[in-house]
């Protein structure tokens, strides 16, 4: 077993340190009661859950992963939670076994990065959405589940921590809800596509037999093995033992699958978080009753720190390896716990010969990743997986999905490009696709508002003036005055910039800008170019509401962007972040270097997604008011994927992608969520209290739409997003100033609904519409 430097922190010391982070009492029970009944149909759920800690490690080491990789686990633990428990992040962290953290990890930062959404006090604001029962929806608890955690060893210097939550039958009486999550409305029903899962509950009691040492651990030295291993009879015997090792031991009793809807969902990370996003795990298991998987991207840290990026293996974990390996772990744990024995969803494998399959190459964009394949250089480890066109679900017996936004959206596209067989469907929101270029833009845009002494400086206090001018000029371009710019293409500078000009162009005043300030403003909306070459698309009109967000335009670069260049690329660890000036460091040469080196393979501009799109579905969303990653990058990426895939299919029309890849741009939505627009549609990372879709169906919930698309072949012609009122609006007050941290909840009332159309279509008000606040009054044109 490899030896790694560990943080010498005892369990008792962890508890003393982390208890100080508690921010108040919790209404739910603090920890599962060992005396609670965990028996269902004669099966001890707690015992079955506990047995995974012994069963799974030797299976993973023997190559039980669908990819047949030998994966070593460490610090494995399990915990059974009866119905109604909902522990906060800092208490969930206490269960991590000592040694899980490395010396460079930051426990406090990781807990804070996990977030506090979806705790017991927040869940009731969801108002029993989806499959929530009264115990969950009213009391704030979660359904019964088994929690599996482990570190995945990736090198002598690095490891990935991952968790799998698996729903189990409730242990208290509840009011049942309709288990069918896919119909478009209450009047229709459809097959959930869960498949037929067979359990053998008549198996004898669990008896674990230890495996030979050479079976239990990775077989890295087989090529150097003894002469005996080269003996054919011994090789046959070894293969027989290996095949047995990849299965649960004889006598293993699986858990009932009655509480599980038949899918596995992996949720992505955000920013540079080194954390398990427990709020998102709670949201998935509570609303959908699906298995949910998450990982810490290979480090424990705050949301913005990148001081952990001190070696290449850890950077690789963050860039692409953590998600793939935790996916393999999640699929094996799911199949094992529920005893899934069916062959599952069947699809025909590609009939094309390997030599005829397209290579996965990146587009030759200015200042982007050079045209290479994963077989080049140091990334040969992903080469065997890149052209797989048959999904692992064909042998797992259940569907696998990935949901992520921002960094998580980037992770989803990385999976589609590098590991196309891992998932059947991917929901990628606001992805940081070209991470180097996006980081460079985030530094570039903030430099324009960094010097209060400059004559062209625009203070944040004036952002509302800009927003008001944009709305006066462009709000009605879609035929509706709703406080949102939907037709950003038609909202040109000449429509709103003159409204901000002072009478004396040499001076600025209250509510108006000087000529130099206006020139700076136009630059802020413009694309970032170097010598005429496009580096990154710019802000869109209508995004001003989010400029005052914590990650908005404050004249200080987004810390993740600065850290990317300081730690990931230049590996400058001799000075603290405060001593690194990104405004000075950012040069054309540095950007080019970032794309050439591509530390950890963080750039995911993979345009030929044919291997994934042969079988999988990609639902891509982006807010038109995104201030952190402007949506023009998603549009540009979609166009280039269409061109690359179209070349394989003999055309470049957007209809080529319509059956497998759709991009939805959301008016008035900031980064992943928030804003005045109709952004409540079940998107990834939408964990705000009360931020639920309007209706539990595949029109209003993008997660269900993805299920429906993959499993029933129903193409999402459009989605329906909902905009909710703030508490002040509910009370009849009019919001007059930007409040990006506003509190818009389902319980405060519906402001309006709107069709979200697949790009390049836009929602337009029907000529005969009598109401403008309902989605039915709009067409996608």
C-alpha positions, -999 to 999 in steps of 0.1 A, spaced: 0 0 0 13 34 -9 24 57 19 11 93 20 18 122 42 -11 125 66 -24 153 87 -18 142 123 -51 151 137 -68 128 162 -106 122 161 -111 139 194 -91 169 183 -112 171 151 -144 172 171 -131 199 194 -119 221 165 -150 216 143 -176 219 170 -166 256 172 -179 260 136 -215 252 145 -237 282 138 -267 273 158 -289 244 169 -304 220 145 -341 211 146 -335 176 133 -318 149 154 -281 154 158 -270 119 150 -288 86 141 -300 67 172 -284 33 173 -316 21 189 -338 31 160 -354 3 141 -337 -3 108 -354 -36 98 -375 -38 66 -390 -70 54 -368 -89 77 -336 -73 64 -315 -52 87 -308 -21 66 -281 -8 90 -262 -41 88 -264 -42 50 -252 -6 48 -224 -14 72 -213 -44 52 -204 -23 22 -173 -11 41 -159 -46 39 -174 -57 6 -165 -28 -17 -127 -22 -13 -116 -57 -26 -141 -55 -54 -127 -21 -66 -91 -34 -62 -100 -64 -84 -114 -42 -112 -151 -44 -105 -154 -8 -120 -173 -8 -153 -140 5 -168 -122 -25 -153 -97 -2 -137 -80 -14 -104 -90 12 -79 -75 13 -44 -97 26 -15 -87 38 19 -105 53 49 -137 36 41 -167 41 63 -205 37 62 -233 51 82 -270 44 82 -295 73 86 -331 65 95 -359 86 81 -360 123 93 -323 130 99 -307 161 83 -273 169 98 -255 201 89 -223 201 69 -200 205 99 -215 174 116 -213 153 84 -177 162 83 -171 148 117 -177 113 104 -146 113 81 -121 88 95 -88 102 108 -62 103 80 -87 113 54 -72 147 52 -37 152 38 -12 178 53 -21 204 27 -59 201 33 -81 228 50 -109 213 70 -125 246 81 -124 259 45 -139 227 32 -168 228 56 -176 264 47 -173 255 10 -199 228 14 -225 254 22 -254 256 46 -283 253 21 -308 225 25 -304 221 62 -335 212 83 -347 248 85 -345 252 47 -362 220 34 -398 231 43 -394 260 18 -394 234 -9 -430 227 0 -429 190 -5 -416 192 -40 -412 159 -59 -411 127 -39 -407 144 -5 -429 130 22 -444 151 50 -416 140 73 -392 155 49 -411 184 35 -426 197 67 -401 187 94 -370 192 72 -357 157 74 -343 135 47 -354 100 36 -337 70 50 -303 64 33 -270 46 35 -239 68 34 -207 54 20 -175 73 21 -139 65 10 -107 80 -3 -95 68 -37 -58 66 -39 -45 82 -71 -8 85 -63 17 86 -35 9 123 -31 -28 125 -39 -62 110 -32 -98 118 -39 -125 116 -12 -159 106 -25 -193 98 -10 -223 78 -22 -258 82 -6 -282 54 -14 -319 58 -5 -335 30 16 -371 23 26 -385 47 52 -385 36 87 -416 56 98 -450 57 83 -453 83 56 -479 96 31 -469 81 -2 -466 103 -33 -468 95 -70 -435 77 -78 -437 87 -115 -414 117 -120 -416 120 -158 -451 131 -171 -454 166 -185 -486 173 -166 -509 158 -141 -531 143 -168 -504 121 -184 -484 91 -173 -454 74 -187 -430 46 -180 -403 57 -156 -379 34 -173 -366 21 -140 -361 -14 -154 -365 -46 -136 -341 -50 -107 -339 -85 -91 -330 -89 -55 -322 -123 -39 -334 -118 -3 -333 -155 4 -295 -155 4 -278 -168 36 -263 -145 61 -233 -125 50 -199 -143 54 -169 -125 41 -139 -145 30 -105 -127 28 -90 -126 -6 -53 -133 -14 -32 -102 -10 -23 -102 -47 -60 -101 -55 -69 -73 -31 -46 -47 -43 -39 -31 -77 -21 -54 -102 5 -29 -112 33 -54 -111 17 -83 -130 40 -77 -160 69 -82 -136 53 -111 -119 69 -145 -110 72 -173 -135 42 -190 -118 19 -162 -130 30 -169 -166 18 -204 -163 -14 -208 -184 -32 -229 -158 -23 -204 -131 -34 -176 -153 -68 -193 -158 -71 -198 -121 -62 -162 -115 -89 -150 -139 -115 -171 -122 -105 -157 -88 -104 -122 -102 -139 -126 -117 -152 -137 -83 -134 -108 -66 -153 -84 -88 -186 -96 -74 -201 -94 -39 -191 -124 -17 -214 -153 -16 -242 -147 9 -243 -110 6 -279 -98 12 -288 -68 -9 -310 -40 4 -346 -35 -9 -347 -12 -39 -383 0 -33 -372 35 -22 -348 39 -52 -361 52 -85 -334 34 -105 -308 60 -113 -274 72 -101 -267 110 -102 -232 125 -97 -232 161 -88 -204 185 -98 -183 209 -78 -181 247 -80 -154 273 -82 -122 257 -67 -142 240 -39 -124 211 -22 -156 198 -6 -185 174 -8 -214 196 -18 -237 181 8 -266 205 2 -269 193 -34 -267 157 -23 -296 164 1 -316 181 -27 -312 151 -50 -320 123 -26 -349 143 -11 -366 153 -43 -359 124 -66 -350 95 -43 -320 86 -65 -285 75 -56 -263 106 -54 -225 107 -57 -201 135 -50 -163 140 -46 -140 167 -33 -120 172 -65 -90 157 -49 -85 182 -20 -102 197 10 -102 235 7 -123 266 7 -142 277 -24 -115 299 -38 -81 288 -24 -58 269 -48 -28 266 -25 -34 228 -26 -23 227 -63 14 219 -55 18 187 -75 7 173 -109 -13 143 -95 -35 166 -74 -40 189 -103 -51 160 -125 -75 149 -98 -91 183 -99 -90 186 -136 -106 153 -147 -97 122 -126 -117 127 -94 -151 127 -112 -143 97 -133 -130 76 -104 -158 85 -81 -182 77 -109 -168 42 -111 -170 39 -73 -206 51 -72 -217 27 -99 -202 -3 -81 -216 7 -48 -251 12 -63 -251 -21 -82 -238 -40 -51 -262 -25 -24 -293 -31 -45 -282 -64 -60 -289 -52 -95 -285 -83 -117 -303 -73 -149 -284 -62 -180 -302 -29 -179 -307 -4 -207 -296 -20 -240 -281 0 -269 -264 -12 -300 -227 -6 -299 -211 14 -327 -205 -7 -358 -177 15 -371 -142 1 -369 -119 17 -344 -98 32 -372 -129 49 -386 -139 65 -353 -132 102 -350 -104 114 -328 -113 138 -300 -95 170 -309 -97 205 -296 -105 234 -320 -76 255 -331 -88 286 -313 -66 317 -307 -52 314 -272 -68 281 -266 -57 245 -261 -35 233 -291 -49 207 -314 -39 175 -296 -55 142 -286 -55 126 -252 -31 100 -264 -4 128 -265 20 137 -237 11 129 -201 -26 121 -207 -24 86 -221 -43 74 -191 -76 85 -207 -69 73 -242 -85 39 -238 -118 54 -228 -122 84 -253 -138 65 -282 -162 42 -263 -196 45 -278 -214 20 -257 -224 33 -222 -216 14 -191 -253 14 -182 -256 -14 -208 -240 -37 -182 -248 -19 -150 -286 -23 -151 -294 14 -143 -289 48 -158 -261 72 -147 -264 110 -149 -241 140 -142 -254 173 -129 -231 203 -125 -228 240 -128 -199 264 -133 -169 242 -124 -193 214 -122 -205 222 -158 -169 221 -169 -166 187 -152 -196 174 -171 -182 184 -205 -148 169 -195 -166 136 -188 -184 138 -222 -151 144 -240 -127 121 -221 -149 94 -207 -180 92 -230 -191 58 -216 -195 70 -180 -228 87 -183 -261 84 -202 -271 120 -197 -253 152 -186 -268 185 -174 -241 211 -177 -249 246 -164 -228 277 -170 -196 258 -177 -161 272 -174 -151 254 -206 -118 272 -215 -106 276 -179 -74 295 -188 -92 320 -210 -121 325 -186 -97 332 -158 -78 357 -180 -111 374 -188 -121 376 -151 -89 394 -144 -91 416 -175 -127 428 -168 -120 436 -131 -89 457 -140 -113 481 -158 -130 490 -125 -99 486 -102 -86 521 -99 -110 546 -82 -86 574 -91 -88 568 -129 -109 592 -149 -127 563 -166 -135 546 -134 -172 534 -129 -180 529 -92 -202 499 -82 -227 525 -69 -234 534 -105 -243 499 -117 -280 505 -110 -279 535 -134 -265 513 -161 -291 486 -155 -319 511 -156 -307 525 -189 -304 490 -204 -339 481 -193 -354 513 -207 -338 506 -241 -340 468 -243 -366 453 -219 -394 455 -244 -375 440 -274 -392 406 -268 -426 423 -266 -429 422 -228 -419 446 -201 -408 422 -173 -375 437 -160 -354 413 -180 -335 416 -213 -343 385 -233 -332 396 -268 -296 404 -260 -286 402 -296 -308 432 -305 -297 452 -275 -269 471 -291 -247 499 -276 -264 527 -295 -297 519 -278 -286 524 -242 -252 541 -240 -265 575 -251 -290 574 -222 -261 575 -198 -242 604 -213 -238 637 -193 -246 670 -210 -210 679 -207 -190 649 -221 -159 659 -202 -177 656 -168 -195 629 -149 -224 635 -126 -251 618 -106 -268 593 -129 -246 601 -160 -212 593 -173 -184 612 -190 -172 602 -224 -142 584 -210 -164 564 -186 -187 555 -215 -158 543 -235 -148 521 -206 -183 508 -203 -184 498 -239 -151 480 -234 -167 460 -205 -194 447 -228 -170 440 -256 -151 408 -263 -116 403 -248 -92 402 -278 -54 403 -282 -41 417 -315 -75 410 -330 -76 373 -318 -106 364 -296 -97 353 -261 -132 354 -245 -166 368 -252 -178 397 -231 -207 407 -208 -242 409 -222 -266 438 -217 -290 427 -189 -263 412 -167 -259 444 -146 -280 431 -118 -253 406 -110 -223 430 -112 -228 437 -75 -227 401 -66 -198 388 -44 -183 374 -75 -191 404 -96 -172 435 -107 -155 449 -77 -121 457 -91 -106 427 -75 -102 396 -96 -121 365 -88 -97 346 -65 -101 314 -85 -88 332 -116 -58 346 -98 -51 313 -81 -52 294 -115 -23 314 -128 -3 317 -95 -6 281 -82 -18 259 -110 3 273 -138 33 291 -123 34 271 -90 43 303 -71 39 291 -35 67 313 -20 43 342 -16 7 345 -4 -21 354 -27 -21 389 -15 14 395 -28 6 382 -63 -6 409 -86 -26 393 -114 -31 427 -132 7 428 -137 12 391 -142 -15 387 -169 2 390 -203 -5 375 -237 25 352 -231 10 339 -198 -24 332 -214 -7 313 -242 14 294 -217 -17 285 -197 -33 269 -227 -2 251 -238 6 237 -204 -30 232 -194 -23 221 -158 -45 192 -148 -63 194 -181 -86 221 -168 -95 233 -204 -123 212 -217 -129 226 -252 -136 192 -267 -156 199 -298 -159 164 -312 -183 148 -288 -194 121 -312 -185 91 -290 -207 105 -262 -235 118 -284 -238 84 -302 -256 72 -271 -259 100 -245 -278 133 -242 -263 166 -232 -286 193 -218 -266 226 -215 -279 257 -198 -265 292 -193 -279 324 -179 -279 354 -202 -272 376 -171 -242 356 -160 -215 381 -148 -189 355 -139 -188 334 -171 -206 352 -200 -229 329 -220 -212 338 -253 -187 311 -245 -214 284 -244 -229 296 -277 -195 295 -293 -188 261 -279 -222 248 -291 -215 261 -326 -182 244 -328 -195 211 -314 -222 213 -341 -196 219 -368 -173 191 -356 -201 165 -351 -217 177 -383 -186 169 -403 -190 133 -390 -226 132 -400 -223 150 -434 -237 184 -425 -234 213 -402 -270 223 -397 -280 227 -360 -306 199 -366 -276 176 -365 -273 181 -327 -310 185 -319 -315 148 -310 -286 146 -286 -274 181 -275 -294 212 -267 -284 246 -253 -309 266 -233 -301 303 -226 -321 316 -196 -330 353 -196 -323 372 -164 -304 343 -147 -270 351 -132 -244 325 -126 -262 292 -122 -290 308 -103 -303 341 -89 -316 371 -107 -349 385 -119 -355 359 -146 -373 326 -148 -344 306 -135 -363 281 -113 -363 251 -136 -345 223 -117 -310 233 -129 -278 221 -114 -267 237 -81 -300 255 -76 -300 249 -38 -314 282 -26 -342 278 -1 -375 277 -20 -358 276 -54 -378 247 -68 -394 242 -102 -430 252 -104 -442 217 -111 -428 182 -108 -427 172 -145 -404 171 -174 -415 205 -188 -407 225 -156 -378 204 -142 -346 201 -163 -335 171 -143 -367 152 -152 -364 164 -188 -330 148 -190 -343 116 -176 -372 117 -201 -349 124 -230 -324 96 -222 -349 69 -212 -380 77 -234 -364 95 -263 -385 126 -257 -366 156 -270 -371 187 -248 -386 211 -273 -386 237 -246 -385 240 -208 -406 262 -186 -389 284 -161 -405 302 -132 -397 336 -117 -407 340 -80 -414 371 -60 -393 384 -32 -408 388 3 -411 425 -4 -429 420 -37 -453 395 -20 -462 423 5 -468 447 -23 -436 467 -22 -418 477 -54 -381 468 -57 -363 499 -69 -327 489 -65 -306 459 -74 -307 432 -48 -286 403 -61 -288 386 -28 -326 388 -29 -347 360 -15 -370 347 -42 -390 317 -31 -418 296 -44 -437 303 -12 -437 341 -19 -457 336 -51 -451 332 -88 -442 363 -107 -443 348 -141 -434 317 -162 -416 317 -195 -406 292 -221 -369 285 -223 -361 277 -259 -332 257 -273 -307 280 -290 -308 296 -315 -346 299 -309 -360 326 -286 -393 330 -268 -416 356 -285 -450 367 -273 -479 354 -294 -497 381 -314 -531 370 -299 -518 366 -263 -540 380 -236 -515 375 -208 -477 380 -208 -470 363 -174 -476 327 -185 -454 305 -206 -483 294 -228 -484 329 -243 -450 324 -260 -437 306 -290 -401 295 -296 -391 312 -328 
